[in-house]
Amino acid sequence: MSKLTLQNIHIRYSNNAVVHAVSLTVEDGQIGCLLGPSGCGKTTLLRAIAGFESVTQGSITLNGQLISDHNTHLPPEKRTIGMVFQDYALFPHLNIADNITFGIRKQSSQDKARRVAELLELVNLPGYAKRYPHELSGGQQQRIALARALAPRPRLLLLDEPFGSQDVELREMLAREVRDILKREGMTAILVTHDQHEAFAMADEIGVLQQGRLQQWDTGYNLYHKPANAFVAGFIGQGVLLPGIVLNHNTVATALGNVHGDVPESCQPECPVSVLIRPDDLRLVADSPHPATVISRGFRGAEYLYGLALNDGSQLLALTPSHQAHPIGASVCIELDLQHLVILPTLTSY
């Protein structure tokens, strides 16, 4: 059993508070993720869990054992926690078998050989024991780094931007592979990343951090479809918040016409709200009462991602098939195709 619980964690460096009142739980055998932009505190939290940073307030427990609070600090080497880093940190002068067994050197030769064979099978690299890191691709090195971290059978595995050095196309594939490996091993783990696609591909639950505060701890589906606030709505899925005014309990007036859905109970008629509009919620059509001007476009192969400006100055994103090619400055007509309405009760900036 390896349940991890963070309760009201605060971390300060001198007079600088970098983590504020973070509470979350990763259940035994689950994969959690700390997601957010650079400088949001996610790596600091990971280092605190590993034992490389002390907490100013709050507590961290692993399988019911207190490992950190303002009076307690179990050293990293006594926490039975494994780590996988972005740069893999494999020893170039050691072969793969010796790299994997580095953390279990005191075991018998027979036990080490058995564990190497077991882990190489687990990471789909059987027969690689005698090779050296420079003979492996980046993805293969990543899997060997994972095998080495798993060798001592840690209670918890921490992964710090493990796919950051890979090509964008490879990251999501590796995230899925690593998830499958961890699930087969029954390992509790926490991933730190700034890439939401990695987070979605790998984690059971994801915590979105902003300026050291946990904005939402939830499934990827709920982060996308039920964001807790404006920051999460904007950070996940390239959402844009369109101003609106509540007309009644299920209608909001916007620059693109009236939209219908569940309006928060706290929002009475005439209340200003924000309606979440994502790129796939808009369609470019031949004719509509809602003109827009193309202010940017990015080619994505099968699709274009357009930046659009409305007459009132509002800006939106639209994802369209790439055969709908419109130059910057072109006038287009748009209409909403909202399958799920997300309304936030304030116009909080993000």
C-alpha positions as CSV (number, residue, x, y, z in Angstrom):
1,M,0.0,0.0,0.0
2,S,1.4,3.4,-1.0
3,K,-1.2,6.1,-0.5
4,L,0.3,9.6,-0.6
5,T,-1.4,12.5,1.2
6,L,-0.4,16.2,1.2
7,Q,-2.2,18.2,3.8
8,N,-2.1,22.1,3.7
9,I,1.5,22.2,2.4
10,H,3.2,25.6,2.6
11,I,6.8,26.0,1.4
12,R,8.9,29.2,1.8
13,Y,12.4,30.3,0.8
14,S,13.3,33.0,3.3
15,N,10.5,35.5,2.9
16,N,9.4,34.1,-0.5
17,A,6.3,31.8,-0.3
18,V,6.4,29.4,-3.3
19,V,3.7,26.9,-2.3
20,H,0.5,27.8,-0.6
21,A,-1.9,25.5,1.2
22,V,-1.7,22.5,-1.2
23,S,-3.8,19.5,-0.2
24,L,-4.2,16.4,-2.4
25,T,-4.3,12.6,-2.2
26,V,-2.9,10.0,-4.6
27,E,-4.5,6.6,-3.9
28,D,-2.5,3.4,-3.8
29,G,-1.7,2.3,-7.4
30,Q,-2.9,5.5,-8.9
31,I,-0.9,8.0,-11.1
32,G,-1.2,11.7,-10.1
33,C,0.2,14.7,-12.0
34,L,1.2,18.2,-11.1
35,L,0.6,20.3,-14.1
36,G,1.2,24.0,-14.7
37,P,3.4,26.7,-16.3
38,S,7.0,27.3,-15.4
39,G,7.5,28.7,-11.9
40,C,4.1,27.5,-10.6
41,G,5.6,25.4,-7.8
42,K,5.1,21.9,-9.2
43,T,8.8,20.9,-9.0
44,T,9.2,22.4,-5.6
45,L,6.3,20.2,-4.4
46,L,7.9,17.1,-6.0
47,R,11.2,17.9,-4.3
48,A,9.4,18.2,-1.0
49,I,7.8,14.8,-1.5
50,A,11.2,13.3,-2.3
51,G,12.7,14.9,0.8
52,F,15.0,17.4,-1.0
53,E,12.9,20.4,0.4
54,S,11.5,21.0,3.8
55,V,7.9,22.1,4.3
56,T,7.1,25.3,6.3
57,Q,3.6,24.1,7.3
58,G,1.4,21.1,6.7
59,S,2.2,17.4,6.4
60,I,3.2,14.7,3.9
61,T,2.3,11.1,4.7
62,L,3.1,8.0,2.7
63,N,1.2,4.8,3.5
64,G,0.2,6.4,6.8
65,Q,3.8,7.2,7.8
66,L,4.6,10.9,8.4
67,I,7.6,11.8,6.3
68,S,7.5,15.6,6.5
69,D,6.0,18.4,8.6
70,H,7.4,21.5,10.2
71,N,9.1,19.3,12.9
72,T,9.7,16.1,10.9
73,H,11.9,15.5,7.9
74,L,12.7,11.9,7.0
75,P,15.9,11.9,4.9
76,P,15.4,11.1,1.2
77,E,17.3,7.8,1.4
78,K,14.8,6.6,4.0
79,R,11.6,7.4,2.2
80,T,11.8,4.4,-0.3
81,I,10.9,6.8,-3.1
82,G,12.2,6.3,-6.7
83,M,12.8,9.2,-9.2
84,V,13.0,9.5,-12.9
85,F,14.6,12.6,-14.3
86,Q,14.3,14.5,-17.6
87,D,18.0,13.7,-18.5
88,Y,17.7,10.0,-17.5
89,A,20.9,10.3,-15.5
90,L,22.1,6.9,-16.8
91,F,25.8,6.0,-16.1
92,P,27.5,6.0,-19.5
93,H,30.3,3.6,-18.4
94,L,27.9,1.0,-17.1
95,N,26.0,-1.4,-19.2
96,I,22.2,-1.6,-18.9
97,A,22.1,-4.4,-16.4
98,D,24.5,-2.5,-14.1
99,N,22.5,0.7,-14.5
100,I,19.3,-1.1,-13.5
101,T,20.9,-2.8,-10.5
102,F,22.7,0.3,-9.2
103,G,20.2,0.8,-6.4
104,I,20.1,-2.9,-5.4
105,R,23.9,-3.5,-5.4
106,K,23.8,-5.3,-2.1
107,Q,21.5,-8.1,-3.3
108,S,22.9,-11.4,-4.5
109,S,24.0,-11.8,-8.1
110,Q,21.2,-14.3,-8.7
111,D,18.5,-11.8,-7.3
112,K,20.0,-9.0,-9.3
113,A,20.0,-11.0,-12.5
114,R,16.4,-12.1,-11.9
115,R,15.3,-8.5,-11.3
116,V,17.1,-7.2,-14.4
117,A,15.4,-9.8,-16.6
118,E,12.0,-9.1,-15.0
119,L,12.3,-5.3,-15.6
120,L,13.7,-5.6,-19.1
121,E,10.6,-7.7,-19.9
122,L,8.4,-5.1,-18.2
123,V,9.8,-2.2,-20.3
124,N,9.8,-4.3,-23.5
125,L,13.5,-4.4,-23.9
126,P,14.5,-8.0,-23.3
127,G,18.0,-8.9,-24.4
128,Y,19.4,-5.4,-23.8
129,A,21.2,-6.2,-20.5
130,K,24.8,-6.0,-22.0
131,R,24.2,-2.9,-24.1
132,Y,25.4,0.6,-23.1
133,P,23.3,3.8,-22.9
134,H,24.8,5.3,-26.0
135,E,23.6,2.4,-28.1
136,L,20.0,3.1,-27.2
137,S,17.5,5.7,-28.6
138,G,16.1,8.4,-26.3
139,G,12.9,6.5,-25.8
140,Q,14.8,3.3,-24.9
141,Q,17.0,5.2,-22.5
142,Q,13.8,6.6,-20.8
143,R,12.5,3.1,-20.3
144,I,15.8,2.0,-18.8
145,A,15.8,4.9,-16.4
146,L,12.3,3.8,-15.4
147,A,13.5,0.2,-14.9
148,R,16.3,1.5,-12.7
149,A,13.9,3.5,-10.6
150,L,11.6,0.5,-10.2
151,A,14.4,-2.0,-9.3
152,P,14.4,-1.4,-5.5
153,R,10.6,-1.7,-5.5
154,P,9.9,1.8,-4.2
155,R,6.7,2.8,-2.4
156,L,6.3,5.8,-4.7
157,L,7.7,6.9,-8.0
158,L,8.3,10.5,-8.9
159,L,8.8,11.6,-12.5
160,D,10.2,15.1,-13.1
161,E,9.4,16.2,-16.7
162,P,10.6,12.8,-17.9
163,F,9.7,13.3,-21.5
164,G,10.9,16.9,-21.9
165,S,13.9,16.0,-24.0
166,Q,11.8,14.1,-26.5
167,D,10.1,15.3,-29.7
168,V,6.6,16.5,-29.3
169,E,5.2,13.5,-31.3
170,L,7.1,11.0,-29.1
171,R,6.1,12.5,-25.7
172,E,2.5,11.4,-25.7
173,M,3.4,7.9,-26.9
174,L,6.0,7.5,-24.2
175,A,3.5,8.8,-21.6
176,R,1.1,6.0,-22.6
177,E,3.9,3.4,-22.5
178,V,5.1,4.5,-19.1
179,R,1.5,4.5,-17.8
180,D,1.0,0.9,-19.0
181,I,4.3,-0.2,-17.3
182,L,3.4,1.5,-14.0
183,K,-0.1,0.0,-14.0
184,R,1.3,-3.5,-14.6
185,E,3.7,-3.0,-11.7
186,G,0.9,-1.5,-9.5
187,M,3.0,1.5,-8.8
188,T,1.8,4.7,-7.2
189,A,3.4,7.6,-9.0
190,I,3.4,11.4,-9.5
191,L,4.3,13.1,-12.8
192,V,5.4,16.7,-13.1
193,T,4.9,18.3,-16.5
194,H,3.9,21.5,-18.2
195,D,2.4,19.6,-21.1
196,Q,-1.3,18.8,-20.7
197,H,-1.3,16.1,-23.4
198,E,1.3,14.2,-21.4
199,A,-0.8,14.6,-18.3
200,F,-4.0,13.4,-20.0
201,A,-2.2,10.4,-21.5
202,M,-0.6,9.2,-18.3
203,A,-2.4,10.4,-15.1
204,D,-5.5,9.3,-13.3
205,E,-5.9,12.6,-11.6
206,I,-4.2,15.9,-12.3
207,G,-3.6,19.0,-10.2
208,V,-3.4,22.3,-12.0
209,L,-1.1,24.8,-10.2
210,Q,-0.9,28.5,-10.6
211,Q,1.6,30.6,-8.6
212,G,2.0,27.9,-5.9
213,R,-1.7,27.3,-5.4
214,L,-3.6,24.2,-6.4
215,Q,-6.5,25.4,-8.6
216,Q,-8.1,22.0,-9.2
217,W,-7.4,18.4,-8.5
218,D,-9.5,16.2,-10.8
219,T,-9.6,13.9,-13.7
220,G,-8.5,15.1,-17.1
221,Y,-12.1,14.9,-18.4
222,N,-13.4,17.1,-15.6
223,L,-10.5,19.6,-16.0
224,Y,-11.5,20.0,-19.6
225,H,-15.3,19.9,-19.3
226,K,-15.8,21.3,-15.7
227,P,-13.0,23.7,-15.0
228,A,-13.2,25.2,-11.5
229,N,-12.1,28.7,-12.5
230,A,-10.9,31.0,-15.3
231,F,-7.3,29.9,-15.0
232,V,-8.0,26.2,-15.4
233,A,-10.4,27.0,-18.3
234,G,-7.7,29.0,-20.1
235,F,-4.8,26.7,-19.4
236,I,-6.5,23.5,-20.4
237,G,-7.6,23.0,-24.0
238,Q,-6.8,26.6,-25.3
239,G,-10.1,27.9,-23.9
240,V,-11.1,31.6,-24.4
241,L,-13.6,33.3,-22.1
242,L,-16.2,35.3,-23.9
243,P,-18.1,37.9,-21.8
244,G,-21.8,37.4,-21.4
245,I,-24.8,38.6,-19.4
246,V,-27.3,36.3,-17.7
247,L,-30.8,36.6,-19.1
248,N,-32.4,33.8,-17.1
249,H,-31.5,30.4,-15.4
250,N,-30.5,28.8,-18.7
251,T,-29.7,31.6,-21.2
252,V,-26.7,33.9,-21.5
253,A,-26.4,36.7,-24.0
254,T,-23.0,37.0,-25.8
255,A,-21.5,38.8,-28.8
256,L,-22.2,35.6,-30.7
257,G,-25.9,35.5,-29.7
258,N,-27.7,33.7,-26.9
259,V,-26.2,30.5,-25.6
260,H,-28.2,28.0,-23.5
261,G,-27.1,25.8,-20.6
262,D,-27.0,25.5,-16.9
263,V,-26.3,28.9,-15.4
264,P,-24.6,28.8,-11.9
265,E,-27.2,29.4,-9.2
266,S,-25.2,32.3,-7.8
267,C,-25.7,34.2,-11.1
268,Q,-29.0,36.1,-11.3
269,P,-30.3,38.0,-14.3
270,E,-28.1,40.8,-15.5
271,C,-25.1,39.1,-13.8
272,P,-21.9,39.3,-15.8
273,V,-20.4,35.9,-16.6
274,S,-17.8,34.3,-18.8
275,V,-18.6,31.6,-21.4
276,L,-15.8,29.2,-22.2
277,I,-15.3,28.9,-25.9
278,R,-12.7,26.4,-27.2
279,P,-11.4,26.1,-30.8
280,D,-13.6,23.2,-31.7
281,D,-16.7,25.1,-30.5
282,L,-16.6,27.4,-33.5
283,R,-17.3,26.8,-37.1
284,L,-16.4,29.0,-40.1
285,V,-19.5,29.1,-42.3
286,A,-20.5,30.8,-45.6
287,D,-23.0,33.2,-44.0
288,S,-24.0,34.1,-40.4
289,P,-24.8,37.3,-38.5
290,H,-21.4,37.1,-36.7
291,P,-18.5,38.3,-38.8
292,A,-14.9,38.1,-37.6
293,T,-11.4,39.0,-38.9
294,V,-8.6,36.5,-39.1
295,I,-5.7,37.8,-37.0
296,S,-3.5,34.7,-37.0
297,R,-3.4,31.2,-38.3
298,G,-1.3,28.1,-37.7
299,F,-1.1,25.2,-40.1
300,R,-1.5,21.8,-38.3
301,G,-1.7,19.5,-41.3
302,A,-5.3,18.4,-41.3
303,E,-6.4,21.6,-39.6
304,Y,-5.8,25.3,-39.3
305,L,-5.9,27.0,-35.9
306,Y,-7.2,30.5,-36.5
307,G,-7.1,33.5,-34.2
308,L,-10.2,35.6,-34.8
309,A,-11.2,39.1,-33.7
310,L,-14.9,40.0,-33.3
311,N,-16.3,43.5,-34.0
312,D,-16.4,44.3,-30.2
313,G,-12.7,43.5,-29.8
314,S,-13.2,40.0,-28.3
315,Q,-10.7,37.4,-29.6
316,L,-11.4,33.7,-30.1
317,L,-9.7,30.6,-31.5
318,A,-11.2,28.3,-34.2
319,L,-10.0,24.9,-35.4
320,T,-11.1,24.2,-39.0
321,P,-10.2,21.6,-41.7
322,S,-7.1,22.9,-43.6
323,H,-8.9,23.0,-46.9
324,Q,-10.7,26.1,-45.4
325,A,-7.7,28.4,-46.0
326,H,-8.2,32.1,-45.1
327,P,-5.4,34.6,-45.2
328,I,-4.6,36.9,-42.2
329,G,-6.9,40.0,-42.5
330,A,-9.7,38.1,-44.2
331,S,-13.3,38.5,-43.1
332,V,-15.1,35.3,-42.2
333,C,-18.4,34.3,-40.7
334,I,-18.6,32.2,-37.6
335,E,-21.2,30.3,-35.6
336,L,-21.1,28.5,-32.3
337,D,-21.4,24.7,-32.2
338,L,-21.4,24.3,-28.4
339,Q,-22.0,20.7,-27.3
340,H,-21.3,21.5,-23.6
341,L,-21.7,24.9,-22.1
342,V,-19.3,26.0,-19.4
343,I,-20.2,29.2,-17.6
344,L,-18.0,30.9,-15.0
345,P,-19.7,33.3,-12.6
346,T,-17.1,36.1,-12.8
347,L,-14.9,37.8,-15.4
348,T,-11.7,36.9,-13.4
349,S,-8.7,37.5,-15.5
350,Y,-6.2,34.8,-16.2
